[in-house]
Amino acid sequence: MQSTPRLFTPVLIVGCLIILVSFAVRASFGVFQIPIAEEFGWPRAEFSLAIAIQNLFWGIGQPIFGAVAERIGDRKAIIIGAIFYAVGLVLSAGANSPLAMQSYEVLVGFGIAGTGFGVILAVVGRASSDENRSMSLAITTAAGSAGQVVGAPLAEYMLGLYTWQTVFMIFAALVLAILALLPMMRAPVAPKAELEESMGAILRRAATDPSFAMIFIGFFSCGYQLAFITAHFPAFVEELCGPIQPGGMLHSIGITTTSALGAWAIAVIGVCNIAGSLIAGWAGKRWPRKYLLALIYTGRTIASAAFIMLPITPLSVIVFSAVMGSLWLATVPLTSGLVAHLYGLRYMGTLYGIVFFSHQLGGFLGVWLGGRMYDAYGDYTLVWWIGVGVGALSAIIHLPVKERRAPVPVIA
């Protein structure tokens, strides 16, 4: 009697822990927005540009680290990524000018690429059975959400005890600590037919496929919305949200300021995204991924438009965070699963990395425009509405995707 393949493997568990730490640190950067600006007197756009550069080089590094992992091994790529990440954080702690901070975020961005979704999802995908792959990718994505749950509140808490420079140093140590887990991370190679196809051949096949272009363009809005909210939502809430009333539920659990509410809003997004990512993985086994992606982007568009049109209160912040959280990274297991389905597992890291570059282009623009438009107009309204528009575009552009896998060419 054939045994049922296990869902929870050592590769999945270690991959989840690495993603959790990597994303906990990354998701906390918005909490540093106001403390750093106040210490140095920088305009909001300066630190926003630093985070935007971080997002851009995360995107640039993603296909690079995917290719490195496929050439020299997954674990070596993760080690290189963790070193980049830690060095970038240490140098950022010593930055005293906008240019220095922005330059060091190049290293942080490459570090996130080496310890983030592109490399880890490819390893987890290869280590999973066909029947468990969709859920394995969803669980790994949910681990990133768990990092988001703890990252922003942890940073907010530590900023009450230490300087922001010390918090950056602590985060650098946490990133290096994940290297102790790597001996457990061993994944099988791709199927024989896929090994016979060269990287050049698979890249040419993807480049001439209109569906790949649609996936690439569609992922742009995901990065725009997520990066903008991660970087600017805590400050947005602190400045524009109505006061937290004494005696209310939030006040009773210790959330007494809009600053604390902004940090916890990021955590609420992370909590709800754990469920959203798992549901997306479950649904991806049962229905076409392109329709699920279109539905997610439609939901984000409606939620964002409703939030900015209604009065911003503590209740609306929590409700929006919960709704957006349920749709937050639900796109990742569906998009990565779609790439693996269409083009196979051998070069999944590289191909998903290319798609993810579009995500990070959107992230760069979302974060940078947020800071620039805030400095120019004194609020985030226009950049928020741009996010609504690109979300609607992504909902539409996924519909024509042809969700069928082309046969792997047989080399005689």
GIDAZI-V716189 format. One record per pair of residues at least 4 apart in sequence whose ideal C-beta (glycine too) atoms are under 7 Angstrom apart, sorted by the first residue. I is the first residue (numbers start at 1). J is the second residue. If there is no record, write none. Layout:
I_J ; I_J
//
This chain:
5_129 ; 5_131 ; 5_132 ; 7_132 ; 7_135 ; 7_136 ; 8_12 ; 8_13 ; 9_127 ; 10_14 ; 10_184 ; 11_15 ; 11_123 ; 11_124 ; 11_127 ; 11_185 ; 11_186 ; 11_187 ; 12_16 ; 12_124 ; 12_127 ; 12_136 ; 12_139 ; 12_140 ; 13_17 ; 14_18 ; 14_181 ; 14_184 ; 14_185 ; 15_19 ; 15_120 ; 15_123 ; 15_124 ; 15_140 ; 15_185 ; 16_20 ; 16_139 ; 16_140 ; 16_143 ; 17_21 ; 17_178 ; 17_181 ; 18_22 ; 18_78 ; 18_115 ; 18_120 ; 18_178 ; 18_181 ; 19_23 ; 19_116 ; 19_120 ; 19_140 ; 19_143 ; 19_144 ; 19_147 ; 20_24 ; 20_143 ; 20_146 ; 20_147 ; 21_25 ; 21_147 ; 21_174 ; 21_175 ; 21_178 ; 22_26 ; 22_112 ; 22_115 ; 22_116 ; 22_147 ; 23_27 ; 23_144 ; 23_147 ; 23_148 ; 23_151 ; 24_28 ; 24_147 ; 24_150 ; 24_151 ; 24_154 ; 25_151 ; 25_171 ; 25_174 ; 25_175 ; 26_112 ; 27_147 ; 27_148 ; 27_151 ; 27_152 ; 27_230 ; 27_266 ; 28_151 ; 28_152 ; 28_154 ; 28_155 ; 29_51 ; 29_231 ; 30_152 ; 30_230 ; 30_231 ; 30_232 ; 30_233 ; 30_234 ; 30_266 ; 31_152 ; 31_155 ; 31_156 ; 31_159 ; 31_234 ; 31_263 ; 32_36 ; 32_155 ; 32_164 ; 33_37 ; 33_47 ; 33_231 ; 33_234 ; 33_235 ; 34_38 ; 34_235 ; 34_238 ; 35_39 ; 35_159 ; 35_164 ; 36_40 ; 36_42 ; 36_47 ; 36_164 ; 37_42 ; 37_44 ; 37_47 ; 42_46 ; 42_47 ; 42_98 ; 43_375 ; 44_48 ; 44_371 ; 44_374 ; 44_375 ; 45_49 ; 45_371 ; 45_372 ; 45_375 ; 46_50 ; 46_98 ; 47_51 ; 47_101 ; 48_52 ; 48_231 ; 48_367 ; 48_368 ; 48_370 ; 48_371 ; 49_53 ; 49_102 ; 49_368 ; 49_371 ; 50_54 ; 50_101 ; 50_102 ; 50_105 ; 51_55 ; 51_105 ; 51_231 ; 51_367 ; 52_56 ; 52_364 ; 52_367 ; 52_368 ; 53_57 ; 53_102 ; 53_105 ; 53_106 ; 53_109 ; 54_58 ; 54_105 ; 54_108 ; 54_109 ; 55_59 ; 55_109 ; 55_227 ; 55_360 ; 55_363 ; 55_364 ; 55_367 ; 56_60 ; 56_109 ; 56_360 ; 56_364 ; 57_61 ; 57_106 ; 57_109 ; 57_110 ; 58_62 ; 58_109 ; 58_112 ; 58_113 ; 58_116 ; 58_360 ; 59_356 ; 59_357 ; 59_359 ; 59_360 ; 59_361 ; 59_363 ; 60_64 ; 60_357 ; 61_65 ; 61_109 ; 61_110 ; 61_113 ; 61_114 ; 62_66 ; 62_113 ; 62_118 ; 62_353 ; 62_356 ; 62_357 ; 63_67 ; 63_350 ; 63_353 ; 63_354 ; 63_357 ; 64_68 ; 65_69 ; 65_77 ; 65_81 ; 65_113 ; 65_114 ; 65_118 ; 65_119 ; 65_353 ; 66_70 ; 66_118 ; 66_119 ; 66_122 ; 66_349 ; 66_350 ; 66_352 ; 66_353 ; 67_71 ; 67_350 ; 68_72 ; 68_77 ; 69_73 ; 69_74 ; 69_77 ; 69_119 ; 69_122 ; 69_349 ; 70_347 ; 70_349 ; 70_350 ; 72_76 ; 72_77 ; 73_77 ; 74_78 ; 74_119 ; 74_123 ; 74_185 ; 74_187 ; 75_79 ; 75_182 ; 75_185 ; 76_80 ; 77_81 ; 77_114 ; 77_119 ; 78_82 ; 78_114 ; 78_115 ; 78_119 ; 78_182 ; 79_83 ; 79_179 ; 79_182 ; 80_84 ; 80_114 ; 81_85 ; 81_110 ; 81_111 ; 81_113 ; 81_114 ; 81_115 ; 82_86 ; 82_111 ; 82_114 ; 82_115 ; 82_175 ; 82_176 ; 82_178 ; 82_179 ; 83_87 ; 84_88 ; 84_107 ; 84_110 ; 84_111 ; 84_114 ; 85_89 ; 85_108 ; 85_111 ; 85_112 ; 85_115 ; 85_175 ; 86_90 ; 86_172 ; 86_175 ; 86_176 ; 87_91 ; 87_107 ; 88_92 ; 88_104 ; 88_105 ; 88_107 ; 88_108 ; 88_111 ; 89_93 ; 89_108 ; 89_168 ; 89_171 ; 89_172 ; 89_175 ; 90_169 ; 90_172 ; 91_95 ; 91_104 ; 91_107 ; 92_101 ; 92_104 ; 92_105 ; 92_108 ; 92_168 ; 93_165 ; 93_168 ; 93_169 ; 95_100 ; 95_101 ; 95_104 ; 96_100 ; 98_102 ; 99_103 ; 100_104 ; 101_105 ; 104_108 ; 105_109 ; 106_110 ; 107_111 ; 108_112 ; 109_113 ; 110_114 ; 111_115 ; 112_116 ; 113_118 ; 114_119 ; 115_178 ; 116_120 ; 117_121 ; 117_332 ; 117_356 ; 118_122 ; 118_349 ; 118_352 ; 118_353 ; 118_356 ; 119_123 ; 119_349 ; 120_124 ; 120_140 ; 121_125 ; 121_137 ; 121_140 ; 121_336 ; 121_352 ; 122_126 ; 122_348 ; 122_349 ; 122_352 ; 123_127 ; 123_185 ; 123_187 ; 124_128 ; 124_136 ; 124_137 ; 124_140 ; 125_133 ; 125_137 ; 125_340 ; 125_345 ; 125_348 ; 126_187 ; 126_188 ; 126_190 ; 126_345 ; 127_187 ; 127_188 ; 128_132 ; 128_133 ; 128_136 ; 129_133 ; 132_136 ; 133_137 ; 133_337 ; 134_138 ; 134_281 ; 134_284 ; 134_285 ; 134_333 ; 134_337 ; 135_139 ; 135_281 ; 135_282 ; 136_140 ; 137_141 ; 137_281 ; 137_333 ; 137_336 ; 137_337 ; 138_142 ; 138_277 ; 138_278 ; 138_280 ; 138_281 ; 138_333 ; 139_143 ; 139_278 ; 139_281 ; 141_277 ; 141_329 ; 141_332 ; 141_333 ; 142_146 ; 142_274 ; 142_277 ; 142_278 ; 143_147 ; 144_148 ; 144_329 ; 145_149 ; 145_270 ; 145_273 ; 145_274 ; 145_277 ; 145_328 ; 145_329 ; 146_150 ; 146_270 ; 146_274 ; 147_151 ; 148_152 ; 148_266 ; 148_269 ; 148_270 ; 149_267 ; 149_270 ; 149_271 ; 150_154 ; 151_155 ; 152_156 ; 152_263 ; 152_266 ; 152_267 ; 153_157 ; 153_263 ; 153_264 ; 153_267 ; 154_158 ; 155_159 ; 155_167 ; 156_260 ; 156_263 ; 158_162 ; 158_167 ; 158_170 ; 159_164 ; 159_167 ; 162_166 ; 162_167 ; 164_168 ; 165_169 ; 166_170 ; 167_171 ; 168_172 ; 169_173 ; 170_174 ; 171_175 ; 172_176 ; 173_177 ; 181_185 ; 189_195 ; 190_194 ; 190_195 ; 190_344 ; 190_345 ; 190_346 ; 192_196 ; 193_408 ; 194_344 ; 194_345 ; 194_346 ; 194_408 ; 195_346 ; 196_411 ; 197_201 ; 197_202 ; 197_346 ; 197_408 ; 197_409 ; 199_203 ; 199_347 ; 199_350 ; 200_204 ; 201_205 ; 201_409 ; 202_206 ; 202_343 ; 202_347 ; 203_207 ; 204_208 ; 205_209 ; 205_343 ; 205_406 ; 206_212 ; 206_343 ; 206_351 ; 210_214 ; 211_215 ; 211_342 ; 211_401 ; 211_402 ; 212_216 ; 213_217 ; 214_218 ; 214_397 ; 214_398 ; 214_400 ; 214_401 ; 215_219 ; 215_335 ; 215_338 ; 215_355 ; 215_401 ; 216_355 ; 216_358 ; 217_358 ; 217_397 ; 218_293 ; 218_394 ; 218_397 ; 218_398 ; 219_223 ; 219_335 ; 219_355 ; 219_356 ; 219_358 ; 219_359 ; 220_224 ; 220_358 ; 220_359 ; 220_361 ; 220_362 ; 220_390 ; 221_225 ; 221_297 ; 221_362 ; 221_390 ; 221_391 ; 221_393 ; 221_394 ; 222_226 ; 222_331 ; 222_359 ; 222_362 ; 222_394 ; 223_227 ; 223_359 ; 223_360 ; 223_361 ; 223_362 ; 223_363 ; 223_366 ; 224_228 ; 224_362 ; 224_363 ; 224_365 ; 224_366 ; 224_387 ; 224_390 ; 225_229 ; 225_300 ; 225_366 ; 225_387 ; 225_391 ; 226_230 ; 226_328 ; 226_363 ; 227_231 ; 227_363 ; 227_366 ; 227_367 ; 228_232 ; 228_366 ; 228_367 ; 228_370 ; 228_383 ; 228_387 ; 229_233 ; 230_266 ; 231_367 ; 231_370 ; 232_236 ; 232_370 ; 232_380 ; 233_237 ; 233_262 ; 233_265 ; 233_266 ; 234_238 ; 234_262 ; 234_263 ; 234_266 ; 235_239 ; 235_262 ; 236_240 ; 236_380 ; 237_241 ; 237_258 ; 237_261 ; 237_262 ; 237_265 ; 237_317 ; 238_258 ; 238_259 ; 238_262 ; 240_312 ; 241_258 ; 241_261 ; 241_312 ; 241_313 ; 241_314 ; 241_317 ; 242_312 ; 242_313 ; 242_314 ; 244_248 ; 244_250 ; 244_251 ; 244_255 ; 244_256 ; 244_257 ; 244_258 ; 244_261 ; 244_314 ; 245_251 ; 246_251 ; 247_251 ; 248_252 ; 249_253 ; 250_255 ; 250_261 ; 250_314 ; 251_255 ; 251_256 ; 255_260 ; 255_261 ; 255_264 ; 256_260 ; 257_261 ; 258_262 ; 260_264 ; 261_265 ; 261_314 ; 261_317 ; 263_267 ; 264_268 ; 265_269 ; 265_317 ; 265_321 ; 266_270 ; 267_271 ; 268_272 ; 268_318 ; 268_321 ; 268_322 ; 268_325 ; 269_273 ; 269_321 ; 269_324 ; 269_325 ; 269_328 ; 270_325 ; 271_325 ; 272_276 ; 272_322 ; 272_325 ; 272_326 ; 273_277 ; 273_325 ; 273_326 ; 273_328 ; 273_329 ; 274_278 ; 275_279 ; 275_326 ; 276_280 ; 276_325 ; 276_326 ; 276_327 ; 276_328 ; 276_330 ; 277_281 ; 277_329 ; 277_330 ; 277_333 ; 278_282 ; 279_283 ; 280_284 ; 280_292 ; 280_330 ; 280_333 ; 280_334 ; 281_333 ; 283_287 ; 283_292 ; 284_289 ; 284_292 ; 284_333 ; 284_334 ; 284_337 ; 287_291 ; 287_292 ; 288_403 ; 289_293 ; 289_334 ; 289_337 ; 289_338 ; 289_403 ; 290_294 ; 290_398 ; 290_399 ; 290_401 ; 290_403 ; 291_295 ; 292_296 ; 292_334 ; 293_297 ; 293_331 ; 293_334 ; 293_335 ; 293_398 ; 294_298 ; 294_395 ; 294_398 ; 294_399 ; 295_299 ; 296_300 ; 296_327 ; 296_330 ; 296_331 ; 297_301 ; 297_391 ; 297_394 ; 297_395 ; 298_302 ; 298_395 ; 299_303 ; 299_327 ; 300_304 ; 300_324 ; 300_327 ; 300_391 ; 301_305 ; 301_388 ; 301_391 ; 301_392 ; 301_395 ; 302_306 ; 303_307 ; 303_320 ; 303_323 ; 303_324 ; 304_308 ; 304_384 ; 304_387 ; 304_388 ; 304_391 ; 305_309 ; 305_388 ; 306_310 ; 307_316 ; 307_320 ; 308_381 ; 308_384 ; 310_316 ; 311_316 ; 312_316 ; 312_317 ; 313_317 ; 314_318 ; 315_319 ; 316_320 ; 317_321 ; 318_322 ; 319_323 ; 320_324 ; 321_325 ; 322_326 ; 324_328 ; 330_334 ; 331_335 ; 332_336 ; 333_337 ; 334_338 ; 335_339 ; 335_355 ; 336_340 ; 336_352 ; 337_341 ; 338_342 ; 338_403 ; 339_343 ; 339_348 ; 339_351 ; 339_352 ; 339_355 ; 340_344 ; 340_345 ; 340_348 ; 341_405 ; 342_405 ; 343_347 ; 343_351 ; 344_408 ; 347_351 ; 348_352 ; 349_353 ; 350_354 ; 351_355 ; 352_356 ; 353_357 ; 356_360 ; 357_361 ; 358_362 ; 359_363 ; 360_364 ; 361_365 ; 362_366 ; 363_367 ; 364_368 ; 365_369 ; 366_370 ; 366_387 ; 367_371 ; 368_372 ; 369_373 ; 369_383 ; 369_386 ; 370_374 ; 370_380 ; 370_383 ; 371_375 ; 372_376 ; 373_377 ; 373_380 ; 373_382 ; 373_383 ; 374_378 ; 374_379 ; 374_380 ; 377_382 ; 380_384 ; 381_385 ; 382_386 ; 383_387 ; 384_388 ; 385_389 ; 386_390 ; 387_391 ; 388_392 ; 389_393 ; 390_394 ; 391_395 ; 392_396 ; 393_397 ; 394_398
//
